[in-house]
Amino acid sequence: MLAALFSLIAVLLTAVGTYGVLSYAVALRRGEIGVRMALGALPRQIRAQFLTLALRLLTAGLVLGVAGALLAGRAMRTLLFHVAPMHLPVLAGTAAAVALVSFLACLVPSHRAARISPMEGLSHRQ
């Protein structure tokens, strides 16, 4: 029960953190988005730009997380009795769940970026 609670909190923190980082990136680049929209960029291009950024961050986080989990499993080998330090289905399932939650958290800010009007973006001052 305690492990499930901690894992739920970890997934929630992942979603909130990913949402916050991408929302901040959209807010910082509001003027640039307005200029691009005024010059004829399509909303799907703007959305794809931020989803690509999110997927790069997600990939880097997953690579570092899986590497950290593998190293921690090897370090814990002496403490674990009759338990395999590396269970690939659990590791893959966890990575897939975190990737899905992070991707879903990225959809809202990227959709918001695609809906910025050119006038709103051009009048935005930083």
N, C-alpha and C positions, 0 to 999 in steps of 0.2 A: 504494500500500500504506500509506504514511504517512497520507494523508488519510483512508483507511478506518479506520485505527486511532484517529485523533483523533476522528472522527465517532462511532465506537463508544463511546469514553470519554465524549464529550459526552452521548450518549443515556443511558448508564449514570448519569452525574451527574444528569441530569434526573430519572430514575426515583427515584434515592435521595433527592434533594432534595425532590421532591414527596411521596414516602412519608413522609419525616421531618417535613415541615411539617404534613401532615394528621394523622399520629400524635400529634404534639405538641398539636394542637388538640383531638383526642379526649381526650387525657390531662388537659388543662386543664379540660375541660368534663364530666368524669366525674360529678361531683356533680349537675350540671344534667341530664344524661342520665338519671341514676337517678331524680330527682324527676319528670321527664317520663314515664318508664316507669311509675313508681308511680301517676301520675295518669291513666294509660290510653293513653299514646302507643304507637302500633304500631311494631314494629321497622322496617317499611318507611318510616315517616315520619322516623325517626332517620337511617336510611341515606340517604334523599333529602335531608335537611338537609345532611349532610356532602358528598354528591356535588354539591349545588348550590354549596356553598362552594368545592369543588375546581374546578368548571367555571368559576366566576367568576375564580378565580386563573389558571386555564389560559387563559381568553380574554384577560385582561389581559396575560399573558406572551406570548401569540402576537401580539397587536397590537403590543406594544413590540418584540418580536423581528423581526417582518416590517418594521416601520418602520425599525429599526436596520439590517437587511440592505439595504433599499432605499437608505438614506442612505450606507451604506458602499460599496455598488455605484456610486453616483454619485460618491463621493469617489475611488474607485479607477479611474474612467474614464480618467484620464491615464496610469495605469500598465499598463492592459490593452491589448494590441495584438491586433487581430483577434478579440477575444472580447467578446461582449455582456455588459455589466455586470449586466444583469438578465435572468435566464432564468426565466420564470414557472413552467414545469412543474417545475423543480428546486426552486424556492422553495415551491410548493404541496405538492410531495411531502414536502419536509423538514418543513413545518408540520404536515402530516397525520401523519407518523411521530412527531413529538414529541407531538402531541395524543393519539395512540393510546397511546404509552408512558406519558404522564402520567395518562391516564384509567385504565389498567390498574393503575398504582401507587396510585391513589386507592381502588380497590375494597377492598383488604384493610383499611385503617383504618376505612373507613365500615362495612364488614361487622362489624368488631370492635366498633364503637360500637353497632350495632344489637343485639349479643348481651349487652350489659351488663345484669345483673339489677338490679332496683330496690333490693334490699338491699345489693348491692355498691356501687352508686352512692351510696346514702344514707349508708353507713358510711364512704365515702371522705372523708378530710379533706385540705384543701389547706394 
